[in-house]
Amino acid sequence: MSECGTPNAEIAEACPIMEVLDHVAGKWSIGILVAAAHGPVRFTELERAVEGISRRMLTLNLRKLERDGLLIRTVYPTVPPRVEYTLTDMARELYASLTGLLDWAERHRGSIAQARTAYDSTNDKVAV
């Protein structure tokens, strides 16, 4: 049985939150949100901006973010059709939070690396 199927009230209450975080905190979702943060962006621009993403994965993630209310997809009636993606107000708020997290990670990157090195050197000597 999954954690969300448990009778524990605290875990059951957290399940919708964990589901949302799984969607927006994914590797590709964050890259897409960051790339789209400065105005309307086209599919090919996103494809270039999000390093390593395949066209299929980009398409799936764009649909997921649109479904979650984080992106607005606008199709212009031109030949060929022009499609742009824009962050919603909710996504702009999320972007501000992500920016804070990125700033924190940048400030503490060195300390985390040092802590890992110290931990690894200590635990390499200890049998687990």
PyMOL commands that place a pseudoatom at each C-alpha (Angstrom):
pseudoatom trace, name=CA, resn=MET, resi=1, chain=A, elem=C, hetatm=0, pos=[0.000, 0.000, 0.000]
pseudoatom trace, name=CA, resn=SER, resi=2, chain=A, elem=C, hetatm=0, pos=[1.375, 3.463, -0.874]
pseudoatom trace, name=CA, resn=GLU, resi=3, chain=A, elem=C, hetatm=0, pos=[1.816, 6.140, 1.731]
pseudoatom trace, name=CA, resn=CYS, resi=4, chain=A, elem=C, hetatm=0, pos=[-1.191, 7.982, 0.330]
pseudoatom trace, name=CA, resn=GLY, resi=5, chain=A, elem=C, hetatm=0, pos=[-3.351, 4.900, 0.921]
pseudoatom trace, name=CA, resn=THR, resi=6, chain=A, elem=C, hetatm=0, pos=[-2.478, 4.830, 4.617]
pseudoatom trace, name=CA, resn=PRO, resi=7, chain=A, elem=C, hetatm=0, pos=[-5.022, 5.726, 7.316]
pseudoatom trace, name=CA, resn=ASN, resi=8, chain=A, elem=C, hetatm=0, pos=[-2.465, 8.103, 8.880]
pseudoatom trace, name=CA, resn=ALA, resi=9, chain=A, elem=C, hetatm=0, pos=[-4.183, 11.522, 8.719]
pseudoatom trace, name=CA, resn=GLU, resi=10, chain=A, elem=C, hetatm=0, pos=[-0.976, 13.572, 8.455]
pseudoatom trace, name=CA, resn=ILE, resi=11, chain=A, elem=C, hetatm=0, pos=[0.317, 11.566, 5.503]
pseudoatom trace, name=CA, resn=ALA, resi=12, chain=A, elem=C, hetatm=0, pos=[-3.091, 11.564, 3.802]
pseudoatom trace, name=CA, resn=GLU, resi=13, chain=A, elem=C, hetatm=0, pos=[-3.249, 15.346, 4.213]
pseudoatom trace, name=CA, resn=ALA, resi=14, chain=A, elem=C, hetatm=0, pos=[0.219, 15.753, 2.698]
pseudoatom trace, name=CA, resn=CYS, resi=15, chain=A, elem=C, hetatm=0, pos=[-0.529, 13.620, -0.390]
pseudoatom trace, name=CA, resn=PRO, resi=16, chain=A, elem=C, hetatm=0, pos=[-1.987, 16.428, -2.538]
pseudoatom trace, name=CA, resn=ILE, resi=17, chain=A, elem=C, hetatm=0, pos=[0.982, 18.618, -1.599]
pseudoatom trace, name=CA, resn=MET, resi=18, chain=A, elem=C, hetatm=0, pos=[3.460, 15.879, -2.517]
pseudoatom trace, name=CA, resn=GLU, resi=19, chain=A, elem=C, hetatm=0, pos=[1.683, 15.382, -5.833]
pseudoatom trace, name=CA, resn=VAL, resi=20, chain=A, elem=C, hetatm=0, pos=[1.961, 19.077, -6.694]
pseudoatom trace, name=CA, resn=LEU, resi=21, chain=A, elem=C, hetatm=0, pos=[5.616, 19.191, -5.667]
pseudoatom trace, name=CA, resn=ASP, resi=22, chain=A, elem=C, hetatm=0, pos=[6.350, 16.101, -7.779]
pseudoatom trace, name=CA, resn=HIS, resi=23, chain=A, elem=C, hetatm=0, pos=[4.940, 17.937, -10.795]
pseudoatom trace, name=CA, resn=VAL, resi=24, chain=A, elem=C, hetatm=0, pos=[6.617, 21.297, -10.348]
pseudoatom trace, name=CA, resn=ALA, resi=25, chain=A, elem=C, hetatm=0, pos=[9.914, 20.175, -8.842]
pseudoatom trace, name=CA, resn=GLY, resi=26, chain=A, elem=C, hetatm=0, pos=[10.827, 17.774, -11.615]
pseudoatom trace, name=CA, resn=LYS, resi=27, chain=A, elem=C, hetatm=0, pos=[14.050, 18.241, -13.521]
pseudoatom trace, name=CA, resn=TRP, resi=28, chain=A, elem=C, hetatm=0, pos=[12.341, 19.319, -16.723]
pseudoatom trace, name=CA, resn=SER, resi=29, chain=A, elem=C, hetatm=0, pos=[9.540, 21.348, -15.155]
pseudoatom trace, name=CA, resn=ILE, resi=30, chain=A, elem=C, hetatm=0, pos=[11.937, 23.650, -13.354]
pseudoatom trace, name=CA, resn=GLY, resi=31, chain=A, elem=C, hetatm=0, pos=[13.966, 24.201, -16.518]
pseudoatom trace, name=CA, resn=ILE, resi=32, chain=A, elem=C, hetatm=0, pos=[10.835, 25.007, -18.504]
pseudoatom trace, name=CA, resn=LEU, resi=33, chain=A, elem=C, hetatm=0, pos=[9.524, 27.417, -15.875]
pseudoatom trace, name=CA, resn=VAL, resi=34, chain=A, elem=C, hetatm=0, pos=[12.862, 29.204, -15.670]
pseudoatom trace, name=CA, resn=ALA, resi=35, chain=A, elem=C, hetatm=0, pos=[13.121, 29.430, -19.471]
pseudoatom trace, name=CA, resn=ALA, resi=36, chain=A, elem=C, hetatm=0, pos=[9.586, 30.823, -19.772]
pseudoatom trace, name=CA, resn=ALA, resi=37, chain=A, elem=C, hetatm=0, pos=[9.924, 33.283, -16.884]
pseudoatom trace, name=CA, resn=HIS, resi=38, chain=A, elem=C, hetatm=0, pos=[10.878, 36.301, -18.963]
pseudoatom trace, name=CA, resn=GLY, resi=39, chain=A, elem=C, hetatm=0, pos=[7.936, 36.420, -21.315]
pseudoatom trace, name=CA, resn=PRO, resi=40, chain=A, elem=C, hetatm=0, pos=[6.267, 34.407, -24.020]
pseudoatom trace, name=CA, resn=VAL, resi=41, chain=A, elem=C, hetatm=0, pos=[8.517, 31.697, -25.392]
pseudoatom trace, name=CA, resn=ARG, resi=42, chain=A, elem=C, hetatm=0, pos=[8.164, 29.396, -28.380]
pseudoatom trace, name=CA, resn=PHE, resi=43, chain=A, elem=C, hetatm=0, pos=[8.598, 25.623, -28.392]
pseudoatom trace, name=CA, resn=THR, resi=44, chain=A, elem=C, hetatm=0, pos=[11.931, 25.746, -30.227]
pseudoatom trace, name=CA, resn=GLU, resi=45, chain=A, elem=C, hetatm=0, pos=[13.262, 28.352, -27.799]
pseudoatom trace, name=CA, resn=LEU, resi=46, chain=A, elem=C, hetatm=0, pos=[12.330, 26.097, -24.885]
pseudoatom trace, name=CA, resn=GLU, resi=47, chain=A, elem=C, hetatm=0, pos=[13.926, 23.145, -26.629]
pseudoatom trace, name=CA, resn=ARG, resi=48, chain=A, elem=C, hetatm=0, pos=[17.201, 25.065, -26.900]
pseudoatom trace, name=CA, resn=ALA, resi=49, chain=A, elem=C, hetatm=0, pos=[17.002, 26.519, -23.386]
pseudoatom trace, name=CA, resn=VAL, resi=50, chain=A, elem=C, hetatm=0, pos=[16.298, 23.271, -21.495]
pseudoatom trace, name=CA, resn=GLU, resi=51, chain=A, elem=C, hetatm=0, pos=[19.510, 21.340, -21.997]
pseudoatom trace, name=CA, resn=GLY, resi=52, chain=A, elem=C, hetatm=0, pos=[19.147, 17.636, -22.695]
pseudoatom trace, name=CA, resn=ILE, resi=53, chain=A, elem=C, hetatm=0, pos=[15.367, 17.516, -23.061]
pseudoatom trace, name=CA, resn=SER, resi=54, chain=A, elem=C, hetatm=0, pos=[13.905, 15.563, -25.970]
pseudoatom trace, name=CA, resn=ARG, resi=55, chain=A, elem=C, hetatm=0, pos=[11.047, 16.940, -28.067]
pseudoatom trace, name=CA, resn=ARG, resi=56, chain=A, elem=C, hetatm=0, pos=[8.706, 14.290, -26.659]
pseudoatom trace, name=CA, resn=MET, resi=57, chain=A, elem=C, hetatm=0, pos=[9.657, 15.005, -23.039]
pseudoatom trace, name=CA, resn=LEU, resi=58, chain=A, elem=C, hetatm=0, pos=[9.275, 18.740, -23.646]
pseudoatom trace, name=CA, resn=THR, resi=59, chain=A, elem=C, hetatm=0, pos=[5.823, 18.194, -25.147]
pseudoatom trace, name=CA, resn=LEU, resi=60, chain=A, elem=C, hetatm=0, pos=[4.720, 15.980, -22.235]
pseudoatom trace, name=CA, resn=ASN, resi=61, chain=A, elem=C, hetatm=0, pos=[5.965, 18.451, -19.642]
pseudoatom trace, name=CA, resn=LEU, resi=62, chain=A, elem=C, hetatm=0, pos=[4.405, 21.438, -21.397]
pseudoatom trace, name=CA, resn=ARG, resi=63, chain=A, elem=C, hetatm=0, pos=[1.045, 19.651, -21.412]
pseudoatom trace, name=CA, resn=LYS, resi=64, chain=A, elem=C, hetatm=0, pos=[1.428, 18.741, -17.737]
pseudoatom trace, name=CA, resn=LEU, resi=65, chain=A, elem=C, hetatm=0, pos=[2.313, 22.322, -16.760]
pseudoatom trace, name=CA, resn=GLU, resi=66, chain=A, elem=C, hetatm=0, pos=[-0.567, 23.672, -18.841]
pseudoatom trace, name=CA, resn=ARG, resi=67, chain=A, elem=C, hetatm=0, pos=[-2.959, 21.172, -17.218]
pseudoatom trace, name=CA, resn=ASP, resi=68, chain=A, elem=C, hetatm=0, pos=[-1.712, 22.226, -13.760]
pseudoatom trace, name=CA, resn=GLY, resi=69, chain=A, elem=C, hetatm=0, pos=[-2.482, 25.871, -14.574]
pseudoatom trace, name=CA, resn=LEU, resi=70, chain=A, elem=C, hetatm=0, pos=[1.143, 26.989, -14.686]
pseudoatom trace, name=CA, resn=LEU, resi=71, chain=A, elem=C, hetatm=0, pos=[1.462, 27.688, -18.411]
pseudoatom trace, name=CA, resn=ILE, resi=72, chain=A, elem=C, hetatm=0, pos=[-0.805, 29.319, -20.961]
pseudoatom trace, name=CA, resn=ARG, resi=73, chain=A, elem=C, hetatm=0, pos=[-0.478, 27.964, -24.497]
pseudoatom trace, name=CA, resn=THR, resi=74, chain=A, elem=C, hetatm=0, pos=[-1.408, 30.466, -27.195]
pseudoatom trace, name=CA, resn=VAL, resi=75, chain=A, elem=C, hetatm=0, pos=[-1.781, 29.365, -30.814]
pseudoatom trace, name=CA, resn=TYR, resi=76, chain=A, elem=C, hetatm=0, pos=[-1.672, 32.114, -33.440]
pseudoatom trace, name=CA, resn=PRO, resi=77, chain=A, elem=C, hetatm=0, pos=[-3.538, 31.451, -36.705]
pseudoatom trace, name=CA, resn=THR, resi=78, chain=A, elem=C, hetatm=0, pos=[-0.579, 31.822, -39.029]
pseudoatom trace, name=CA, resn=VAL, resi=79, chain=A, elem=C, hetatm=0, pos=[0.936, 29.459, -41.565]
pseudoatom trace, name=CA, resn=PRO, resi=80, chain=A, elem=C, hetatm=0, pos=[2.668, 27.606, -40.082]
pseudoatom trace, name=CA, resn=PRO, resi=81, chain=A, elem=C, hetatm=0, pos=[0.877, 28.061, -36.731]
pseudoatom trace, name=CA, resn=ARG, resi=82, chain=A, elem=C, hetatm=0, pos=[2.897, 29.937, -34.134]
pseudoatom trace, name=CA, resn=VAL, resi=83, chain=A, elem=C, hetatm=0, pos=[2.628, 28.669, -30.564]
pseudoatom trace, name=CA, resn=GLU, resi=84, chain=A, elem=C, hetatm=0, pos=[3.834, 30.538, -27.488]
pseudoatom trace, name=CA, resn=TYR, resi=85, chain=A, elem=C, hetatm=0, pos=[3.938, 29.579, -23.836]
pseudoatom trace, name=CA, resn=THR, resi=86, chain=A, elem=C, hetatm=0, pos=[3.544, 32.092, -21.021]
pseudoatom trace, name=CA, resn=LEU, resi=87, chain=A, elem=C, hetatm=0, pos=[3.687, 31.647, -17.256]
pseudoatom trace, name=CA, resn=THR, resi=88, chain=A, elem=C, hetatm=0, pos=[0.465, 32.167, -15.333]
pseudoatom trace, name=CA, resn=ASP, resi=89, chain=A, elem=C, hetatm=0, pos=[0.414, 34.384, -12.252]
pseudoatom trace, name=CA, resn=MET, resi=90, chain=A, elem=C, hetatm=0, pos=[0.570, 31.246, -10.118]
pseudoatom trace, name=CA, resn=ALA, resi=91, chain=A, elem=C, hetatm=0, pos=[3.693, 30.115, -11.989]
pseudoatom trace, name=CA, resn=ARG, resi=92, chain=A, elem=C, hetatm=0, pos=[5.313, 33.550, -11.575]
pseudoatom trace, name=CA, resn=GLU, resi=93, chain=A, elem=C, hetatm=0, pos=[4.831, 33.176, -7.827]
pseudoatom trace, name=CA, resn=LEU, resi=94, chain=A, elem=C, hetatm=0, pos=[6.392, 29.710, -8.009]
pseudoatom trace, name=CA, resn=TYR, resi=95, chain=A, elem=C, hetatm=0, pos=[9.277, 31.138, -10.042]
pseudoatom trace, name=CA, resn=ALA, resi=96, chain=A, elem=C, hetatm=0, pos=[9.965, 33.674, -7.282]
pseudoatom trace, name=CA, resn=SER, resi=97, chain=A, elem=C, hetatm=0, pos=[10.169, 30.793, -4.791]
pseudoatom trace, name=CA, resn=LEU, resi=98, chain=A, elem=C, hetatm=0, pos=[12.447, 28.822, -7.121]
pseudoatom trace, name=CA, resn=THR, resi=99, chain=A, elem=C, hetatm=0, pos=[14.708, 31.839, -7.457]
pseudoatom trace, name=CA, resn=GLY, resi=100, chain=A, elem=C, hetatm=0, pos=[15.029, 31.974, -3.663]
pseudoatom trace, name=CA, resn=LEU, resi=101, chain=A, elem=C, hetatm=0, pos=[15.882, 28.275, -3.574]
pseudoatom trace, name=CA, resn=LEU, resi=102, chain=A, elem=C, hetatm=0, pos=[18.458, 28.711, -6.352]
pseudoatom trace, name=CA, resn=ASP, resi=103, chain=A, elem=C, hetatm=0, pos=[20.039, 31.616, -4.451]
pseudoatom trace, name=CA, resn=TRP, resi=104, chain=A, elem=C, hetatm=0, pos=[20.199, 29.470, -1.305]
pseudoatom trace, name=CA, resn=ALA, resi=105, chain=A, elem=C, hetatm=0, pos=[21.793, 26.584, -3.231]
pseudoatom trace, name=CA, resn=GLU, resi=106, chain=A, elem=C, hetatm=0, pos=[24.388, 28.900, -4.760]
pseudoatom trace, name=CA, resn=ARG, resi=107, chain=A, elem=C, hetatm=0, pos=[25.274, 30.427, -1.365]
pseudoatom trace, name=CA, resn=HIS, resi=108, chain=A, elem=C, hetatm=0, pos=[25.653, 27.033, 0.327]
pseudoatom trace, name=CA, resn=ARG, resi=109, chain=A, elem=C, hetatm=0, pos=[27.098, 24.958, -2.519]
pseudoatom trace, name=CA, resn=GLY, resi=110, chain=A, elem=C, hetatm=0, pos=[30.636, 25.076, -1.107]
pseudoatom trace, name=CA, resn=SER, resi=111, chain=A, elem=C, hetatm=0, pos=[29.551, 24.201, 2.430]
pseudoatom trace, name=CA, resn=ILE, resi=112, chain=A, elem=C, hetatm=0, pos=[27.516, 21.249, 1.167]
pseudoatom trace, name=CA, resn=ALA, resi=113, chain=A, elem=C, hetatm=0, pos=[30.478, 19.985, -0.872]
pseudoatom trace, name=CA, resn=GLN, resi=114, chain=A, elem=C, hetatm=0, pos=[32.738, 20.249, 2.199]
pseudoatom trace, name=CA, resn=ALA, resi=115, chain=A, elem=C, hetatm=0, pos=[30.179, 18.434, 4.370]
pseudoatom trace, name=CA, resn=ARG, resi=116, chain=A, elem=C, hetatm=0, pos=[29.913, 15.635, 1.799]
pseudoatom trace, name=CA, resn=THR, resi=117, chain=A, elem=C, hetatm=0, pos=[33.682, 15.257, 1.607]
pseudoatom trace, name=CA, resn=ALA, resi=118, chain=A, elem=C, hetatm=0, pos=[33.970, 15.105, 5.404]
pseudoatom trace, name=CA, resn=TYR, resi=119, chain=A, elem=C, hetatm=0, pos=[31.100, 12.624, 5.662]
pseudoatom trace, name=CA, resn=ASP, resi=120, chain=A, elem=C, hetatm=0, pos=[32.472, 10.411, 2.891]
pseudoatom trace, name=CA, resn=SER, resi=121, chain=A, elem=C, hetatm=0, pos=[35.982, 10.341, 4.364]
pseudoatom trace, name=CA, resn=THR, resi=122, chain=A, elem=C, hetatm=0, pos=[34.608, 9.419, 7.797]
pseudoatom trace, name=CA, resn=ASN, resi=123, chain=A, elem=C, hetatm=0, pos=[32.181, 6.794, 6.512]
pseudoatom trace, name=CA, resn=ASP, resi=124, chain=A, elem=C, hetatm=0, pos=[34.677, 5.189, 4.125]
pseudoatom trace, name=CA, resn=LYS, resi=125, chain=A, elem=C, hetatm=0, pos=[36.611, 4.070, 7.217]
pseudoatom trace, name=CA, resn=VAL, resi=126, chain=A, elem=C, hetatm=0, pos=[33.537, 2.744, 9.041]
pseudoatom trace, name=CA, resn=ALA, resi=127, chain=A, elem=C, hetatm=0, pos=[31.993, -0.580, 7.973]
pseudoatom trace, name=CA, resn=VAL, resi=128, chain=A, elem=C, hetatm=0, pos=[28.299, -0.205, 7.342]
for i in range(1, 128): cmd.bond("trace and resi %d" % i, "trace and resi %d" % (i + 1))
show_as sticks, trace
zoom trace
